[in-house]
Amino acid sequence: MKIKGVRQTDLARYLGISKNAITQWKTHVSKSYMNYLDKLAEYFDVTPEEILRTNKDDIYESHLTLDEQEIIRYYRVLPDNTKSIVSQLLSTLSSSQN
């Protein structure tokens, strides 16, 4: 992971954690980054909210399950007309569950 030219090793050292911990955030194995959100915001000189919003396509989307993340990745590469069909299908399925 390189954010603003920052190496995982440097970020890990700043946070006092292992480089492996950051790798686990990036690969969605761990959500422990939430414990470091304030320090991450301080490191990048932004608010915690900006980190969550700015990096939603990266490690900070980890609040989703792996299945949800995979569905989103598939959805993002679909053409717009297909996204519309998927949205309608999901809406129909959701309505039928109620």
Order of alpha helices (4+ residues) and beta strands (2+ residues): alpha-alpha-alpha-alpha-alpha-alpha
